[in-house]
Amino acid sequence: MAATELAGLTGQQKAATMMLAIGEDRAARLFTSLDEEELKELSQVMANLGTVNAKTIEALFVEFAQLISSSGPLGSLSGTYASTERLLAKVLPGEKVNEIMEDIRGPAGRTMWDKLGNVSESVLANFLKNEFPQAVAVVLSKLHSDKAAGILAELPETLASEVVERMLAMQNVKKEVLTAVENTLRDEFMATLSNSRLGDTHEMMAEIFNSFDRNTERRFMSILEERSEESAERVKALMFTFDDLQKLGPSGIQTLLRGVDKAQVGIALKGASETLRDLFFSNMSERQGKILEEDMDAMGAVRLRDLDEAQAGIVAHAKELSDAGEIIITDEAGADELVY
């Protein structure tokens, strides 16, 4: 049984499972023998372990029978951020626990530069555009050339040119300067990024519901409403649908239209309200609007599946623009959508 049950677990996952299975007090004593990098790596695995069933835990105990023995049936366990944080709190001061938890909630990587390599260029550029050119130059000099190129392309032109000049003139970076930059990234950027990833379960579920096709969304929403009307209302409030594009206002719609296929827009608008149609058409040139209108008339009826896919694609692009800071999805149409 052991080989079958443990086949899908890596060595780190086995170690994390054992830590959780033996209880917080025993695991806490083992944690004291790990160095900081080992502690972070194991904590990362533990926090993302999820639920491990009883058979797997029993199989793991059998495999390590010479080290630990079980005295009865085992229940399932769950490796989460909360359980990992409690375990760390047994052996480390609160400040260090917070530091490690922020670290493992953020992007993967052993060093700060490894972590930055796993953050999108647009997100990094949105942070760096508010920093001094010399500091930005130091950061880009430590990243892979492809990543640095992507960030430069996202920065305002004036800042990008200043950064290029400083990179060309850069000598060896002093250790204290590099440490200061790393501390700024950790304290200001990574902490904010990791906290923004926490969210709550209703936000996560809203994202899942946004990805459903229309029929599946209705079916699951109906089930959720029957079980918990309060949770259903919270999920609905957090969902972002095609109709919510009205919150972008004129300049937001114009930014959105520059990055989407006009044929996709035509299909999507087939199922849109008159108000949303008018918003799209009023933010096109007269010629573009006339061509789109003719295309929509020519295509006739469209399949619901194609309509859902077109609308979902445009909504996904709007979210990407919002994440990149190029538009702001507001509660009221007509607000200042663009970030300058």
C-alpha distance (Angstrom), angle and dihedral (degrees) to the residues before:
residue distance angle dihedral
M1 . . .
A2 3.81 . .
A3 3.81 96.1 .
T4 3.80 92.3 49.8
E5 3.80 96.6 45.9
L6 3.81 94.2 45.6
A7 3.81 97.9 41.3
G8 3.80 93.9 102.1
L9 3.82 97.6 46.8
T10 3.79 124.1 95.7
G11 3.79 120.8 -143.3
Q12 3.81 91.1 -101.3
Q13 3.81 91.1 50.3
K14 3.81 90.1 51.2
A15 3.81 90.3 50.9
A16 3.80 91.6 47.6
T17 3.81 91.2 48.7
M18 3.79 91.3 50.1
M19 3.81 91.0 50.5
L20 3.78 90.9 54.1
A21 3.81 94.1 41.3
I22 3.80 96.8 54.3
G23 3.80 92.8 54.0
E24 3.79 134.6 -107.1
D25 3.82 98.0 -81.4
R26 3.83 95.3 52.3
A27 3.79 92.5 40.6
A28 3.80 90.5 50.0
R29 3.81 90.3 59.2
L30 3.81 90.5 50.7
F31 3.81 91.0 49.2
T32 3.80 90.4 62.7
S33 3.82 89.8 66.8
L34 3.84 93.4 57.6
D35 3.77 124.9 89.5
E36 3.81 119.5 -127.2
E37 3.83 96.6 -95.8
E38 3.81 91.9 48.3
L39 3.78 89.0 47.8
K40 3.81 92.0 52.1
E41 3.80 93.5 46.9
L42 3.80 93.6 48.7
S43 3.81 91.3 44.2
Q44 3.81 90.3 52.7
V45 3.80 91.1 53.1
M46 3.80 92.7 45.4
A47 3.79 93.1 50.0
N48 3.80 91.5 53.4
L49 3.81 97.6 38.7
G50 3.78 96.9 100.0
T51 3.81 120.4 -172.3
V52 3.82 118.4 -14.2
N53 3.79 114.4 -164.4
A54 3.80 125.0 -127.3
K55 3.81 95.0 -109.4
T56 3.78 91.7 56.7
I57 3.81 92.0 49.2
E58 3.80 91.1 49.1
A59 3.81 90.3 48.8
L60 3.80 89.7 50.4
F61 3.81 91.1 51.7
V62 3.80 89.8 50.5
E63 3.80 90.7 51.5
F64 3.81 90.3 51.7
A65 3.81 95.0 37.0
Q66 3.78 92.5 132.2
L67 3.83 90.3 60.9
I68 3.78 103.2 38.1
S69 3.78 135.8 13.3
S70 3.76 129.3 -154.2
S71 3.76 123.3 -137.5
G72 3.77 101.3 -164.3
P73 3.78 147.1 -8.5
L74 3.77 115.8 -39.7
G75 3.78 128.5 -136.0
S76 3.78 125.1 -141.5
L77 3.80 120.2 -89.1
S78 3.75 133.9 -153.9
G79 3.79 126.7 -139.8
T80 3.79 108.6 -152.6
Y81 3.79 139.0 149.0
A82 3.81 88.8 -98.7
S83 3.82 95.6 52.9
T84 3.80 91.1 44.6
E85 3.80 91.4 50.0
R86 3.83 91.6 50.7
L87 3.80 90.8 51.1
L88 3.81 93.2 48.9
A89 3.80 89.7 49.3
K90 3.83 88.6 61.8
V91 3.81 92.3 66.4
L92 3.80 108.4 18.9
P93 3.82 136.1 58.5
G94 3.80 116.4 -102.6
E95 3.80 94.5 -107.0
K96 3.82 92.2 55.1
V97 3.82 91.4 45.8
N98 3.81 90.2 53.7
E99 3.80 90.9 48.5
I100 3.81 93.3 51.3
M101 3.82 93.6 44.4
E102 3.81 91.4 50.9
D103 3.78 88.1 48.4
I104 3.80 96.6 52.0
R105 3.80 93.9 42.7
G106 3.78 89.2 56.6
P107 3.81 126.5 71.4
A108 3.81 118.9 -51.1
G109 3.82 121.9 -95.9
R110 3.80 140.6 104.0
T111 3.81 96.6 -121.0
M112 3.80 133.0 36.2
W113 3.80 90.1 -106.5
D114 3.81 92.3 50.6
K115 3.80 88.2 52.9
L116 3.80 93.5 49.0
G117 3.78 88.1 52.1
N118 3.82 87.8 63.7
V119 3.82 95.1 51.6
S120 3.81 119.2 90.1
E121 3.81 118.0 -103.1
S122 3.80 92.9 -122.5
V123 3.82 93.3 53.9
L124 3.80 92.2 47.8
A125 3.80 92.4 45.8
N126 3.79 90.7 50.6
F127 3.81 89.0 57.2
L128 3.81 97.7 39.7
K129 3.82 95.0 49.7
N130 3.81 87.4 76.5
E131 3.83 94.4 51.6
F132 3.80 130.4 87.4
P133 3.83 114.5 -86.9
Q134 3.82 91.6 -119.1
A135 3.82 91.5 55.1
V136 3.81 91.3 47.3
A137 3.81 89.2 50.0
V138 3.82 90.7 53.8
V139 3.81 91.5 50.4
L140 3.81 94.2 48.3
S141 3.80 91.7 46.8
K142 3.81 89.0 60.7
L143 3.80 95.8 49.8
H144 3.81 131.0 80.3
S145 3.80 112.1 -85.6
D146 3.83 92.8 -115.1
K147 3.80 91.4 53.2
A148 3.83 92.3 45.6
A149 3.81 90.8 49.7
G150 3.79 91.7 51.5
I151 3.81 91.9 50.4
L152 3.82 93.4 47.4
A153 3.80 89.6 52.5
E154 3.82 89.7 54.8
L155 3.84 96.2 48.2
P156 3.82 122.7 92.9
E157 3.80 108.4 -88.2
T158 3.83 96.1 -116.2
L159 3.79 93.2 50.5
A160 3.81 92.2 44.0
S161 3.80 92.1 54.5
E162 3.83 91.6 49.5
V163 3.80 90.2 49.2
V164 3.83 91.5 51.0
E165 3.83 90.4 51.4
R166 3.81 91.9 51.3
M167 3.80 92.5 46.5
L168 3.81 90.2 53.1
A169 3.81 91.0 50.4
M170 3.79 94.9 42.3
Q171 3.80 119.7 124.9
N172 3.80 125.5 -174.0
V173 3.81 108.7 -41.4
K174 3.80 113.0 -122.6
K175 3.77 115.1 -117.6
E176 3.80 93.5 -121.8
V177 3.83 90.9 52.8
L178 3.80 91.5 50.0
T179 3.81 90.6 47.8
A180 3.80 91.0 50.8
V181 3.81 91.2 51.1
E182 3.81 91.6 47.6
N183 3.81 90.9 50.1
T184 3.80 91.2 50.6
L185 3.80 91.0 50.2
R186 3.79 91.7 47.7
D187 3.81 96.8 44.5
E188 3.79 100.0 38.8
F189 3.80 108.9 22.2
M190 3.81 107.8 27.5
A191 3.80 94.1 40.5
T192 3.80 91.3 52.3
L193 3.81 91.7 43.9
S194 3.81 94.2 50.0
N195 3.80 92.6 46.7
S196 3.80 91.3 49.5
R197 3.80 89.1 54.7
L198 3.78 94.1 56.6
G199 3.78 97.0 73.4
D200 3.77 116.3 148.9
T201 3.78 133.0 -86.9
H202 3.81 92.2 -99.9
E203 3.82 90.7 56.7
M204 3.80 90.0 49.5
M205 3.80 90.9 49.1
A206 3.81 91.6 48.0
E207 3.82 88.8 56.5
I208 3.81 89.8 51.0
F209 3.81 91.9 48.9
N210 3.80 89.4 49.4
S211 3.80 88.3 59.0
F212 3.81 94.3 52.8
D213 3.78 121.4 97.6
R214 3.80 114.0 -113.8
N215 3.81 97.9 -94.8
T216 3.81 94.2 46.0
E217 3.80 91.1 47.6
R218 3.81 91.6 52.7
R219 3.80 92.3 46.8
F220 3.80 95.1 51.3
M221 3.79 93.5 40.0
S222 3.80 88.8 54.5
I223 3.81 90.1 51.9
L224 3.80 91.1 48.1
E225 3.81 92.3 48.6
E226 3.81 90.4 53.7
R227 3.80 92.4 51.4
S228 3.81 100.4 37.4
E229 3.78 121.9 1.9
E230 3.81 90.5 -175.3
S231 3.84 93.0 55.4
A232 3.80 90.8 46.1
E233 3.80 91.3 53.9
R234 3.81 91.9 48.7
V235 3.81 91.7 50.2
K236 3.82 91.2 48.3
A237 3.81 90.7 51.0
L238 3.82 91.1 52.7
M239 3.80 97.1 45.4
F240 3.80 119.1 102.3
T241 3.80 113.2 -148.3
F242 3.78 135.9 178.4
D243 3.82 90.1 -96.6
D244 3.81 88.6 57.6
L245 3.82 88.7 68.8
Q246 3.81 84.8 87.4
K247 3.82 85.0 76.9
L248 3.80 89.8 68.3
G249 3.78 95.8 69.5
P250 3.84 123.5 -157.4
S251 3.81 101.5 -50.1
G252 3.82 91.7 44.5
I253 3.81 91.3 52.0
Q254 3.82 90.6 48.7
T255 3.81 90.7 52.6
L256 3.80 90.3 47.3
L257 3.81 93.8 49.3
R258 3.80 91.9 55.3
G259 3.81 90.8 65.1
V260 3.80 105.0 40.5
D261 3.79 134.2 77.9
K262 3.82 110.1 -102.1
A263 3.81 90.3 -141.3
Q264 3.80 88.1 57.2
V265 3.81 89.2 50.4
G266 3.80 90.8 52.6
I267 3.80 92.9 53.2
A268 3.81 92.4 43.8
L269 3.81 93.5 51.1
K270 3.81 90.4 54.2
G271 3.79 87.6 80.4
A272 3.81 98.2 34.3
S273 3.79 128.8 110.4
E274 3.80 119.2 -102.8
T275 3.80 89.3 -110.3
L276 3.81 92.7 56.1
R277 3.81 92.4 43.3
D278 3.80 90.0 52.8
L279 3.81 90.5 49.3
F280 3.82 91.7 54.1
F281 3.81 95.4 43.9
S282 3.82 93.5 45.5
N283 3.80 89.4 57.4
M284 3.80 95.3 53.6
S285 3.77 127.7 77.1
E286 3.78 114.3 -96.7
R287 3.80 90.4 -107.7
Q288 3.82 94.0 49.3
G289 3.78 91.2 48.0
K290 3.80 92.8 50.1
I291 3.82 92.3 49.3
L292 3.81 91.7 48.5
E293 3.80 91.9 48.0
E294 3.81 90.9 51.2
D295 3.81 90.9 48.2
M296 3.81 91.2 51.0
D297 3.82 91.5 50.5
A298 3.80 91.1 47.9
M299 3.81 95.1 51.2
G300 3.80 92.8 57.5
A301 3.80 117.6 -170.1
V302 3.82 116.8 3.4
R303 3.79 129.3 -153.9
L304 3.77 115.6 -100.3
R305 3.80 89.7 -125.5
D306 3.81 91.4 55.9
L307 3.82 90.2 46.9
D308 3.82 91.4 51.7
E309 3.82 92.2 47.9
A310 3.80 92.9 49.4
Q311 3.79 93.8 48.1
A312 3.82 92.2 44.4
G313 3.82 90.5 51.5
I314 3.80 92.6 52.6
V315 3.82 92.0 45.6
A316 3.83 90.0 50.4
H317 3.81 90.3 52.2
A318 3.81 90.5 49.4
K319 3.80 89.6 53.7
E320 3.81 91.1 49.8
L321 3.81 90.1 52.1
S322 3.81 89.9 47.9
D323 3.82 92.2 49.9
A324 3.80 89.3 49.6
G325 3.81 90.7 52.1
E326 3.82 93.3 -118.0
I327 3.80 93.5 119.1
I328 3.78 133.5 16.6
I329 3.78 119.8 -140.8
T330 3.79 102.6 -141.1
D331 3.77 133.4 -170.2
E332 3.78 90.8 -119.7
A333 3.80 128.6 45.0
G334 3.76 114.8 -119.8
A335 3.81 97.3 37.8
D336 3.81 121.0 129.1
E337 3.77 100.0 -73.0
L338 3.79 101.6 175.8
V339 3.78 126.4 75.1
Y340 3.82 112.6 -142.5
